[in-house]
């Protein structure tokens, strides 16, 4: 199952050279990461579960400018006991712009402690190919 998130490029994301600033690209990835993982949690009907970013890496491939739309394709690379490694490929039209990897650790909202990924969430992750 392929999942894509479209994010409009904002005028104020440009730097003084009329390129979208690298920090804006990272914000686009952050937005896609939240939409992707929150969507998985919601579809699994798991309560009192949240996650925190513990690792982030990015590879900037091509500069982009305003106006436009970036398309981000998230995927699950691996699932551990309490964590999930995700990958994000960003493109502008048909050209690669950036890719990123994140490690997210899940925790119990009530205790604030890391917690194993619930079976219902694991099932949803597996359904999308993770």
LOVO-104935 format. One record per residue: residue number from 1; residue in one letter; chain; x, y, z of N, C-alpha, C in turn. Coordinates in nm, 3 decimals, always signed. Example, Ala and Ser with C-alpha at 12.3 -4.5 7.8 and 13.67 -1.06 7.14 Angstrom:
REM residues 2
+-----+------+------+---------+---------+---------+---------+---------+---------+---------+---------+---------+
| pos | code | unit |     n.u |     n.v |     n.w |    ca.u |    ca.v |    ca.w |     c.u |     c.v |     c.w |
+-----+------+------+---------+---------+---------+---------+---------+---------+---------+---------+---------+
|   1 |    A |    A |  +1.319 |  -0.569 |  +0.780 |  +1.230 |  -0.450 |  +0.780 |  +1.320 |  -0.330 |  +0.780 |
|   2 |    S |    A |  +1.285 |  -0.225 |  +0.708 |  +1.367 |  -0.106 |  +0.714 |  +1.290 |  +0.003 |  +0.787 |
+-----+------+------+---------+---------+---------+---------+---------+---------+---------+---------+---------+
REM end
This chain:
REM residues 130
+-----+------+------+---------+---------+---------+---------+---------+---------+---------+---------+---------+
| pos | code | unit |     n.u |     n.v |     n.w |    ca.u |    ca.v |    ca.w |     c.u |     c.v |     c.w |
+-----+------+------+---------+---------+---------+---------+---------+---------+---------+---------+---------+
|   1 |    X |    A |  +0.084 |  -0.118 |  +0.000 |  +0.000 |  +0.000 |  +0.000 |  +0.089 |  +0.124 |  +0.000 |
|   2 |    X |    A |  +0.068 |  +0.215 |  -0.093 |  +0.146 |  +0.338 |  -0.101 |  +0.067 |  +0.452 |  -0.038 |
|   3 |    X |    A |  +0.136 |  +0.532 |  +0.036 |  +0.076 |  +0.643 |  +0.107 |  +0.153 |  +0.768 |  +0.068 |
|   4 |    X |    A |  +0.083 |  +0.874 |  +0.031 |  +0.148 |  +0.999 |  -0.008 |  +0.083 |  +1.117 |  +0.064 |
|   5 |    X |    A |  +0.166 |  +1.214 |  +0.097 |  +0.121 |  +1.335 |  +0.164 |  +0.167 |  +1.454 |  +0.082 |
|   6 |    X |    A |  +0.074 |  +1.538 |  +0.040 |  +0.108 |  +1.659 |  -0.035 |  +0.112 |  +1.779 |  +0.058 |
|   7 |    X |    A |  +0.219 |  +1.857 |  +0.048 |  +0.235 |  +1.976 |  +0.132 |  +0.268 |  +2.094 |  +0.042 |
|   8 |    X |    A |  +0.185 |  +2.200 |  +0.047 |  +0.213 |  +2.318 |  -0.036 |  +0.338 |  +2.391 |  +0.013 |
|   9 |    X |    A |  +0.418 |  +2.437 |  -0.081 |  +0.534 |  +2.519 |  -0.047 |  +0.483 |  +2.659 |  -0.013 |
|  10 |    X |    A |  +0.529 |  +2.712 |  +0.099 |  +0.484 |  +2.844 |  +0.144 |  +0.584 |  +2.950 |  +0.099 |
|  11 |    X |    A |  +0.533 |  +3.067 |  +0.062 |  +0.618 |  +3.177 |  +0.016 |  +0.724 |  +3.211 |  +0.121 |
|  12 |    X |    A |  +0.685 |  +3.215 |  +0.247 |  +0.778 |  +3.256 |  +0.352 |  +0.882 |  +3.148 |  +0.386 |
|  13 |    X |    A |  +0.879 |  +3.035 |  +0.317 |  +0.981 |  +2.931 |  +0.338 |  +1.106 |  +2.954 |  +0.253 |
|  14 |    X |    A |  +1.102 |  +3.055 |  +0.167 |  +1.217 |  +3.084 |  +0.081 |  +1.322 |  +3.165 |  +0.156 |
|  15 |    X |    A |  +1.447 |  +3.144 |  +0.118 |  +1.556 |  +3.223 |  +0.174 |  +1.586 |  +3.341 |  +0.081 |
|  16 |    X |    A |  +1.692 |  +3.416 |  +0.109 |  +1.720 |  +3.535 |  +0.028 |  +1.772 |  +3.502 |  -0.112 |
|  17 |    X |    A |  +1.794 |  +3.375 |  -0.142 |  +1.833 |  +3.332 |  -0.276 |  +1.716 |  +3.272 |  -0.352 |
|  18 |    X |    A |  +1.596 |  +3.287 |  -0.296 |  +1.472 |  +3.236 |  -0.355 |  +1.467 |  +3.084 |  -0.364 |
|  19 |    X |    A |  +1.535 |  +3.015 |  -0.273 |  +1.526 |  +2.870 |  -0.260 |  +1.453 |  +2.840 |  -0.130 |
|  20 |    X |    A |  +1.381 |  +2.730 |  -0.127 |  +1.317 |  +2.690 |  -0.002 |  +1.428 |  +2.650 |  +0.095 |
|  21 |    X |    A |  +1.427 |  +2.710 |  +0.213 |  +1.528 |  +2.687 |  +0.315 |  +1.526 |  +2.542 |  +0.362 |
|  22 |    X |    A |  +1.642 |  +2.489 |  +0.395 |  +1.651 |  +2.349 |  +0.439 |  +1.568 |  +2.322 |  +0.565 |
|  23 |    X |    A |  +1.554 |  +2.422 |  +0.652 |  +1.472 |  +2.401 |  +0.771 |  +1.324 |  +2.383 |  +0.737 |
|  24 |    X |    A |  +1.279 |  +2.450 |  +0.631 |  +1.141 |  +2.431 |  +0.586 |  +1.121 |  +2.289 |  +0.535 |
|  25 |    X |    A |  +1.220 |  +2.236 |  +0.463 |  +1.210 |  +2.099 |  +0.415 |  +1.200 |  +2.001 |  +0.532 |
|  26 |    X |    A |  +1.277 |  +2.027 |  +0.637 |  +1.270 |  +1.943 |  +0.756 |  +1.132 |  +1.955 |  +0.821 |
|  27 |    X |    A |  +1.075 |  +2.075 |  +0.823 |  +0.939 |  +2.093 |  +0.877 |  +0.837 |  +2.013 |  +0.795 |
|  28 |    X |    A |  +0.853 |  +2.009 |  +0.662 |  +0.763 |  +1.930 |  +0.579 |  +0.772 |  +1.782 |  +0.617 |
|  29 |    X |    A |  +0.893 |  +1.733 |  +0.639 |  +0.911 |  +1.594 |  +0.682 |  +0.845 |  +1.572 |  +0.817 |
|  30 |    X |    A |  +0.863 |  +1.666 |  +0.909 |  +0.802 |  +1.654 |  +1.042 |  +0.650 |  +1.646 |  +1.031 |
|  31 |    X |    A |  +0.592 |  +1.729 |  +0.946 |  +0.446 |  +1.727 |  +0.927 |  +0.402 |  +1.592 |  +0.871 |
|  32 |    X |    A |  +0.474 |  +1.541 |  +0.772 |  +0.439 |  +1.412 |  +0.713 |  +0.455 |  +1.299 |  +0.814 |
|  33 |    X |    A |  +0.561 |  +1.306 |  +0.896 |  +0.584 |  +1.202 |  +0.999 |  +0.468 |  +1.197 |  +1.097 |
|  34 |    X |    A |  +0.423 |  +1.313 |  +1.141 |  +0.312 |  +1.318 |  +1.237 |  +0.183 |  +1.267 |  +1.173 |
|  35 |    X |    A |  +0.152 |  +1.312 |  +1.052 |  +0.030 |  +1.265 |  +0.985 |  +0.034 |  +1.113 |  +0.964 |
|  36 |    X |    A |  +0.149 |  +1.062 |  +0.924 |  +0.165 |  +0.919 |  +0.896 |  +0.148 |  +0.836 |  +1.023 |
|  37 |    X |    A |  +0.224 |  +0.867 |  +1.127 |  +0.220 |  +0.784 |  +1.249 |  +0.090 |  +0.805 |  +1.325 |
|  38 |    X |    A |  +0.042 |  +0.928 |  +1.335 |  -0.088 |  +0.952 |  +1.400 |  -0.198 |  +0.874 |  +1.329 |
|  39 |    X |    A |  -0.191 |  +0.869 |  +1.195 |  -0.291 |  +0.795 |  +1.118 |  -0.287 |  +0.646 |  +1.150 |
|  40 |    X |    A |  -0.167 |  +0.590 |  +1.162 |  -0.155 |  +0.448 |  +1.197 |  -0.211 |  +0.421 |  +1.336 |
|  41 |    X |    A |  -0.180 |  +0.508 |  +1.431 |  -0.231 |  +0.491 |  +1.567 |  -0.382 |  +0.500 |  +1.568 |
|  42 |    X |    A |  -0.438 |  +0.599 |  +1.499 |  -0.584 |  +0.617 |  +1.494 |  -0.653 |  +0.495 |  +1.432 |
|  43 |    X |    A |  -0.597 |  +0.443 |  +1.324 |  -0.658 |  +0.328 |  +1.257 |  -0.648 |  +0.200 |  +1.341 |
|  44 |    X |    A |  -0.553 |  +0.197 |  +1.433 |  -0.539 |  +0.077 |  +1.517 |  -0.625 |  +0.085 |  +1.643 |
|  45 |    X |    A |  -0.689 |  +0.201 |  +1.665 |  -0.775 |  +0.221 |  +1.782 |  -0.702 |  +0.201 |  +1.914 |
|  46 |    X |    A |  -0.573 |  +0.233 |  +1.917 |  -0.494 |  +0.223 |  +2.039 |  -0.507 |  +0.355 |  +2.114 |
|  47 |    X |    A |  -0.528 |  +0.346 |  +2.244 |  -0.541 |  +0.466 |  +2.327 |  -0.420 |  +0.481 |  +2.417 |
|  48 |    X |    A |  -0.398 |  +0.603 |  +2.463 |  -0.291 |  +0.635 |  +2.558 |  -0.153 |  +0.601 |  +2.506 |
|  49 |    X |    A |  -0.134 |  +0.611 |  +2.375 |  -0.004 |  +0.583 |  +2.314 |  +0.041 |  +0.707 |  +2.238 |
|  50 |    X |    A |  +0.166 |  +0.741 |  +2.254 |  +0.225 |  +0.851 |  +2.179 |  +0.367 |  +0.811 |  +2.142 |
|  51 |    X |    A |  +0.440 |  +0.899 |  +2.077 |  +0.574 |  +0.866 |  +2.030 |  +0.660 |  +0.992 |  +2.033 |
|  52 |    X |    A |  +0.789 |  +0.969 |  +2.034 |  +0.884 |  +1.080 |  +2.033 |  +0.994 |  +1.048 |  +1.931 |
|  53 |    X |    A |  +1.041 |  +1.150 |  +1.864 |  +1.150 |  +1.136 |  +1.769 |  +1.282 |  +1.127 |  +1.846 |
|  54 |    X |    A |  +1.358 |  +1.020 |  +1.821 |  +1.487 |  +1.005 |  +1.889 |  +1.605 |  +1.008 |  +1.792 |
|  55 |    X |    A |  +1.577 |  +1.001 |  +1.662 |  +1.684 |  +1.006 |  +1.562 |  +1.627 |  +1.062 |  +1.433 |
|  56 |    X |    A |  +1.708 |  +1.148 |  +1.368 |  +1.667 |  +1.206 |  +1.240 |  +1.792 |  +1.223 |  +1.154 |
|  57 |    X |    A |  +1.782 |  +1.183 |  +1.028 |  +1.888 |  +1.212 |  +0.932 |  +1.824 |  +1.252 |  +0.800 |
|  58 |    X |    A |  +1.892 |  +1.338 |  +0.726 |  +1.837 |  +1.388 |  +0.601 |  +1.944 |  +1.395 |  +0.494 |
|  59 |    X |    A |  +1.901 |  +1.374 |  +0.371 |  +1.986 |  +1.387 |  +0.254 |  +1.916 |  +1.483 |  +0.158 |
|  60 |    X |    A |  +1.975 |  +1.600 |  +0.141 |  +1.918 |  +1.700 |  +0.052 |  +1.970 |  +1.675 |  -0.090 |
|  61 |    X |    A |  +1.876 |  +1.657 |  -0.185 |  +1.912 |  +1.617 |  -0.320 |  +1.904 |  +1.734 |  -0.419 |
|  62 |    X |    A |  +1.799 |  +1.816 |  -0.407 |  +1.776 |  +1.921 |  -0.507 |  +1.708 |  +2.039 |  -0.440 |
|  63 |    X |    A |  +1.745 |  +2.159 |  -0.483 |  +1.679 |  +2.278 |  -0.430 |  +1.544 |  +2.296 |  -0.499 |
|  64 |    X |    A |  +1.453 |  +2.359 |  -0.427 |  +1.320 |  +2.387 |  -0.483 |  +1.284 |  +2.532 |  -0.453 |
|  65 |    X |    A |  +1.182 |  +2.581 |  -0.524 |  +1.139 |  +2.719 |  -0.508 |  +0.987 |  +2.724 |  -0.494 |
|  66 |    X |    A |  +0.941 |  +2.838 |  -0.448 |  +0.799 |  +2.869 |  -0.440 |  +0.755 |  +2.920 |  -0.576 |
|  67 |    X |    A |  +0.633 |  +2.894 |  -0.622 |  +0.528 |  +2.811 |  -0.562 |  +0.547 |  +2.665 |  -0.602 |
|  68 |    X |    A |  +0.468 |  +2.581 |  -0.540 |  +0.473 |  +2.440 |  -0.575 |  +0.415 |  +2.353 |  -0.465 |
|  69 |    X |    A |  +0.431 |  +2.226 |  -0.485 |  +0.380 |  +2.126 |  -0.393 |  +0.487 |  +2.018 |  -0.380 |
|  70 |    X |    A |  +0.516 |  +1.978 |  -0.258 |  +0.604 |  +1.863 |  -0.240 |  +0.517 |  +1.743 |  -0.204 |
|  71 |    X |    A |  +0.554 |  +1.628 |  -0.255 |  +0.486 |  +1.503 |  -0.225 |  +0.583 |  +1.419 |  -0.142 |
|  72 |    X |    A |  +0.536 |  +1.375 |  -0.027 |  +0.619 |  +1.295 |  +0.062 |  +0.558 |  +1.156 |  +0.072 |
|  73 |    X |    A |  +0.642 |  +1.057 |  +0.047 |  +0.600 |  +0.918 |  +0.057 |  +0.668 |  +0.855 |  +0.178 |
|  74 |    X |    A |  +0.589 |  +0.829 |  +0.284 |  +0.647 |  +0.766 |  +0.403 |  +0.642 |  +0.614 |  +0.391 |
|  75 |    X |    A |  +0.734 |  +0.549 |  +0.460 |  +0.732 |  +0.403 |  +0.467 |  +0.796 |  +0.359 |  +0.598 |
|  76 |    X |    A |  +0.766 |  +0.237 |  +0.636 |  +0.824 |  +0.180 |  +0.757 |  +0.941 |  +0.092 |  +0.716 |
|  77 |    X |    A |  +1.057 |  +0.122 |  +0.771 |  +1.177 |  +0.045 |  +0.740 |  +1.190 |  -0.076 |  +0.831 |
|  78 |    X |    A |  +1.164 |  -0.056 |  +0.960 |  +1.175 |  -0.166 |  +1.056 |  +1.096 |  -0.132 |  +1.181 |
|  79 |    X |    A |  +1.059 |  -0.239 |  +1.252 |  +0.984 |  -0.224 |  +1.376 |  +1.056 |  -0.302 |  +1.485 |
|  80 |    X |    A |  +1.083 |  -0.234 |  +1.595 |  +1.146 |  -0.299 |  +1.709 |  +1.042 |  -0.327 |  +1.817 |
|  81 |    X |    A |  +1.088 |  -0.351 |  +1.937 |  +0.996 |  -0.376 |  +2.048 |  +0.919 |  -0.250 |  +2.085 |
|  82 |    X |    A |  +0.991 |  -0.138 |  +2.098 |  +0.930 |  -0.011 |  +2.139 |  +0.950 |  +0.100 |  +2.038 |
|  83 |    X |    A |  +1.012 |  +0.069 |  +1.927 |  +1.046 |  +0.175 |  +1.830 |  +1.013 |  +0.133 |  +1.687 |
|  84 |    X |    A |  +1.009 |  +0.235 |  +1.601 |  +0.982 |  +0.213 |  +1.460 |  +1.071 |  +0.308 |  +1.380 |
|  85 |    X |    A |  +1.143 |  +0.253 |  +1.282 |  +1.226 |  +0.334 |  +1.192 |  +1.143 |  +0.360 |  +1.067 |
|  86 |    X |    A |  +1.131 |  +0.489 |  +1.033 |  +1.052 |  +0.529 |  +0.917 |  +1.141 |  +0.604 |  +0.817 |
|  87 |    X |    A |  +1.099 |  +0.599 |  +0.691 |  +1.171 |  +0.668 |  +0.584 |  +1.072 |  +0.757 |  +0.510 |
|  88 |    X |    A |  +1.122 |  +0.871 |  +0.462 |  +1.039 |  +0.968 |  +0.392 |  +1.112 |  +1.012 |  +0.266 |
|  89 |    X |    A |  +1.045 |  +0.997 |  +0.151 |  +1.101 |  +1.042 |  +0.023 |  +1.019 |  +1.161 |  -0.022 |
|  90 |    X |    A |  +1.085 |  +1.273 |  -0.044 |  +1.018 |  +1.395 |  -0.087 |  +1.052 |  +1.422 |  -0.233 |
|  91 |    X |    A |  +0.948 |  +1.458 |  -0.308 |  +0.969 |  +1.495 |  -0.447 |  +0.888 |  +1.619 |  -0.480 |
|  92 |    X |    A |  +0.934 |  +1.689 |  -0.581 |  +0.866 |  +1.806 |  -0.634 |  +0.838 |  +1.771 |  -0.779 |
|  93 |    X |    A |  +0.713 |  +1.753 |  -0.813 |  +0.674 |  +1.698 |  -0.942 |  +0.734 |  +1.558 |  -0.951 |
|  94 |    X |    A |  +0.823 |  +1.531 |  -1.045 |  +0.880 |  +1.397 |  -1.057 |  +1.026 |  +1.390 |  -1.017 |
|  95 |    X |    A |  +1.078 |  +1.495 |  -0.953 |  +1.219 |  +1.499 |  -0.918 |  +1.239 |  +1.482 |  -0.767 |
|  96 |    X |    A |  +1.334 |  +1.400 |  -0.730 |  +1.366 |  +1.381 |  -0.588 |  +1.423 |  +1.510 |  -0.531 |
|  97 |    X |    A |  +1.376 |  +1.545 |  -0.412 |  +1.420 |  +1.667 |  -0.344 |  +1.501 |  +1.632 |  -0.219 |
|  98 |    X |    A |  +1.453 |  +1.533 |  -0.144 |  +1.512 |  +1.502 |  -0.015 |  +1.463 |  +1.365 |  +0.030 |
|  99 |    X |    A |  +1.545 |  +1.297 |  +0.108 |  +1.495 |  +1.179 |  +0.178 |  +1.544 |  +1.188 |  +0.322 |
| 100 |    X |    A |  +1.469 |  +1.127 |  +0.410 |  +1.499 |  +1.135 |  +0.553 |  +1.464 |  +1.004 |  +0.621 |
| 101 |    X |    A |  +1.532 |  +0.977 |  +0.731 |  +1.501 |  +0.863 |  +0.816 |  +1.479 |  +0.912 |  +0.957 |
| 102 |    X |    A |  +1.384 |  +0.847 |  +1.023 |  +1.353 |  +0.882 |  +1.162 |  +1.339 |  +0.755 |  +1.244 |
| 103 |    X |    A |  +1.376 |  +0.762 |  +1.370 |  +1.344 |  +0.657 |  +1.466 |  +1.251 |  +0.719 |  +1.569 |
| 104 |    X |    A |  +1.140 |  +0.652 |  +1.590 |  +1.036 |  +0.698 |  +1.681 |  +1.019 |  +0.596 |  +1.792 |
| 105 |    X |    A |  +1.021 |  +0.641 |  +1.915 |  +0.999 |  +0.552 |  +2.030 |  +0.860 |  +0.579 |  +2.085 |
| 106 |    X |    A |  +0.785 |  +0.472 |  +2.106 |  +0.649 |  +0.483 |  +2.158 |  +0.650 |  +0.484 |  +2.311 |
| 107 |    X |    A |  +0.557 |  +0.562 |  +2.367 |  +0.547 |  +0.568 |  +2.512 |  +0.402 |  +0.574 |  +2.556 |
| 108 |    X |    A |  +0.381 |  +0.533 |  +2.680 |  +0.250 |  +0.535 |  +2.743 |  +0.223 |  +0.678 |  +2.790 |
| 109 |    X |    A |  +0.112 |  +0.738 |  +2.744 |  +0.079 |  +0.875 |  +2.782 |  +0.057 |  +0.890 |  +2.933 |
| 110 |    X |    A |  +0.006 |  +0.786 |  +2.996 |  -0.025 |  +0.795 |  +3.140 |  +0.102 |  +0.794 |  +3.225 |
| 111 |    X |    A |  +0.198 |  +0.709 |  +3.189 |  +0.318 |  +0.696 |  +3.271 |  +0.435 |  +0.776 |  +3.217 |
| 112 |    X |    A |  +0.433 |  +0.805 |  +3.088 |  +0.545 |  +0.873 |  +3.025 |  +0.662 |  +0.781 |  +2.995 |
| 113 |    X |    A |  +0.644 |  +0.652 |  +3.020 |  +0.751 |  +0.555 |  +2.999 |  +0.742 |  +0.490 |  +2.861 |
| 114 |    X |    A |  +0.858 |  +0.454 |  +2.802 |  +0.854 |  +0.378 |  +2.677 |  +0.773 |  +0.251 |  +2.696 |
| 115 |    X |    A |  +0.703 |  +0.213 |  +2.591 |  +0.616 |  +0.096 |  +2.599 |  +0.625 |  +0.014 |  +2.471 |
| 116 |    X |    A |  +0.609 |  -0.117 |  +2.481 |  +0.607 |  -0.200 |  +2.360 |  +0.495 |  -0.156 |  +2.264 |
| 117 |    X |    A |  +0.521 |  -0.170 |  +2.137 |  +0.421 |  -0.136 |  +2.036 |  +0.306 |  -0.236 |  +2.048 |
| 118 |    X |    A |  +0.183 |  -0.186 |  +2.069 |  +0.069 |  -0.277 |  +2.082 |  +0.046 |  -0.361 |  +1.956 |
| 119 |    X |    A |  -0.009 |  -0.480 |  +1.976 |  -0.035 |  -0.572 |  +1.864 |  -0.124 |  -0.510 |  +1.757 |
| 120 |    X |    A |  -0.225 |  -0.431 |  +1.798 |  -0.315 |  -0.370 |  +1.701 |  -0.240 |  -0.273 |  +1.610 |
| 121 |    X |    A |  -0.145 |  -0.200 |  +1.665 |  -0.065 |  -0.110 |  +1.584 |  +0.032 |  -0.188 |  +1.496 |
| 122 |    X |    A |  +0.091 |  -0.293 |  +1.548 |  +0.179 |  -0.378 |  +1.467 |  +0.103 |  -0.433 |  +1.346 |
| 123 |    X |    A |  -0.022 |  -0.469 |  +1.367 |  -0.104 |  -0.523 |  +1.258 |  -0.123 |  -0.417 |  +1.148 |
| 124 |    X |    A |  -0.152 |  -0.292 |  +1.188 |  -0.169 |  -0.184 |  +1.089 |  -0.039 |  -0.156 |  +1.015 |
| 125 |    X |    A |  +0.072 |  -0.161 |  +1.088 |  +0.202 |  -0.138 |  +1.025 |  +0.229 |  -0.247 |  +0.922 |
| 126 |    X |    A |  +0.199 |  -0.371 |  +0.958 |  +0.221 |  -0.484 |  +0.867 |  +0.132 |  -0.471 |  +0.742 |
| 127 |    X |    A |  +0.010 |  -0.420 |  +0.760 |  -0.083 |  -0.404 |  +0.647 |  -0.028 |  -0.309 |  +0.542 |
| 128 |    X |    A |  +0.052 |  -0.211 |  +0.583 |  +0.107 |  -0.115 |  +0.486 |  +0.245 |  -0.156 |  +0.437 |
| 129 |    X |    A |  +0.287 |  -0.276 |  +0.476 |  +0.414 |  -0.327 |  +0.427 |  +0.531 |  -0.307 |  +0.519 |
| 130 |    X |    A |  +0.505 |  -0.271 |  +0.643 |  +0.614 |  -0.248 |  +0.739 |  +0.648 |  -0.369 |  +0.820 |
+-----+------+------+---------+---------+---------+---------+---------+---------+---------+---------+---------+
REM end
